[in-house]
Every structure is written in structure tokens, then in C-alpha cells.
Amino acid sequence: MYHTWMRYFTPSPVHHRLGLVCLGVGLQHGTLPTVGPRTLDHHVAVVISAGSGWYRTTDGRRTTITAPALIWLTPGTPHHYAADPTTGWDECFVDFTGPATTTYTELGYIEPDRPVVPLADATPARTTVGRIARAARRGNPLLEVETAAAVHELLVTLRRARADTTADGDPLLTAIARDAFQPLSVAEHAARHGMTATELRTAVRRAAGCSPKDYLLSLRLGRAKELLAATELPVAAVARRVGYDDPAYFSRLFTRRVGTPPVRFREQQGRTVPGGWSDRVPDPGHPPTITT
């Protein structure tokens, strides 16, 4: 016995240019029928929130699935899975496609080589899928755009919900970010974590979808932008604050990656905040105010 609800739709070519489009959404529970073997031409994220079952890989091996878990179904990859016939399971799923799937895969948000992913908690993902289901009501004039935006959100939610990620993010990335503004090389960062540079590169690429050098650079340039926009610190001081002893090198690097020199970036922002800046996340109920 099982219960199922689903909607499918066909976004227009214009909507595909949003990068991601939702093709369908469903919520099911009980002793569901076996899926496959089959192969699809698009992506599906299947979130198992309760129960257990199995997934058979392309080489014939059978993997046990225990909730909470995620099943990635990727284009062109045969898949075969089912809920336990005795206990069944609760699942929700979203079918999606679009050119942005390539980038999300490169960044490690979609994992074709890891079809079954343990989750720490399925509740946030189910909440997002619930929003997609509500947006999928017949006659919704915003259906395609509303569901597309929610698919982006779902991929981020699933990435955060991975069982190997803490509430604050990947532990290794958190540790690297803590030391990001010290003038350390990639090899020195690796040594701090008892790893070789190669091991660090592999771990960071899996967690962040980029090299340690690019990850550090994104953190440093992000902080530099904040300091340039919200303080009157000289460029040389900003450079030192984010880990660069050579302000000329920092300026060249900033210009190459951001597309404008640091001084010009500050002029474009035109909103230096009296009293400096803070890295505390504001309370939505009590936003910060400026008094004069």
C-alpha cells in the first residue's frame, strides 16, 4: 500500500535560460513500487526522510539506504532502487534540468559518482520540496520561475544537509577559513591539518568545488571588498588585513579578479559606514541602525 502525489510540467525555452528549471515534483510514502532499471535524460533528487531500502549500482552491487538519505539520479546513468517491502519509506523528489547543472556538478553540489548520500537531516530539504509542490498548483502564473528559484535553493539545502557537513559547514573549510587571512601557502595550510598538499587539494575540491588557492582567494577578496566598502583604511592596510604583505601585488590581483582596481571599487561603492564594519550577522528582528 502506498500514497503518492505528483505534478509534471514543461518549461518553455525562455525559462530554460534561467539556468535551472523544475520538470516535476512529488511526495510519496509506503511500500512503493521498484524503480528501474531505467535511464533518464535529466536530474532527479530523491530525498528519503523515513524508512529504508536499497539502491543497485551500475556494476551490480546493492547498497542499503537508511533514512535520512539522498538518491541522485543523473542523466544517462542507469539506476535501480526500491523501498523495503516490509517497512516502506517516505520520499519526496524533484526532477530538474538546465545548463547550471554542469556548474553545480563541478562545485560538488550534484554528485554523479555518489548516487546515495547520507544526510544529517532531511527536514530542510522536505520543506523546500513542499514549497515547490505548493508553487506547482495549477494555474500559478509564476510556476516556472518560482519552482526554478526553489531548485537552486534545494541544491544548496542538500549540500548543507550532507552527513559529512556540520551546521557551520565542512569542518576542513571552516578551519581553512579561520586562517585564511594569514600569509600562509597552500602547503603550510596542509601541514596545519596533517595533510599533504595533494590531500588538501582533493579534500577542498570535493567540499568546495575548487582548489585551495581559489578558495582562499575568494575569502580574501570578499573580505577586501568589505573593508574597502565599509572603512577608510588605505589599500595597503586592506592588503595586510587579508594576508598580502605586498600592496602592489594585492592591487594587481584584485584588479585582475574583480575587474576594477581597489580604489575604483571603493569609489563605486560610495557608502563608507561611520564607525567601521562588523562581521556579526545582524538579527533580522533588530537590524543595525546608524545614528548621527
Secondary structure, 3 states (H helix, E strand, C coil): CEEEEEEECCCCHHHHCCCCEEEEEEEEEECCCCEEEECCCCEEEEEEEEEEEEEECCCCCEEEEECCEEEEECCCCCEEEEECCCCCEEEEEEEEECCHHHHHHHCCCCCCCCCEEEECCCHHHHHHHHHHHHHCCCCCCCHHHHHHHHHHHHHHHHHHHECCCECCECHHHHHHHHCCCCCCCHHHHHHHCCCCHHHHHHHHHHHHCCCHHHHHHHHHHHHHHHHHHHCCCCHHHHHHHCCCCCHHHHHHHHHHHHCCCHHHHHHHHCCCCCCCCCCCCCECCECCCCCC
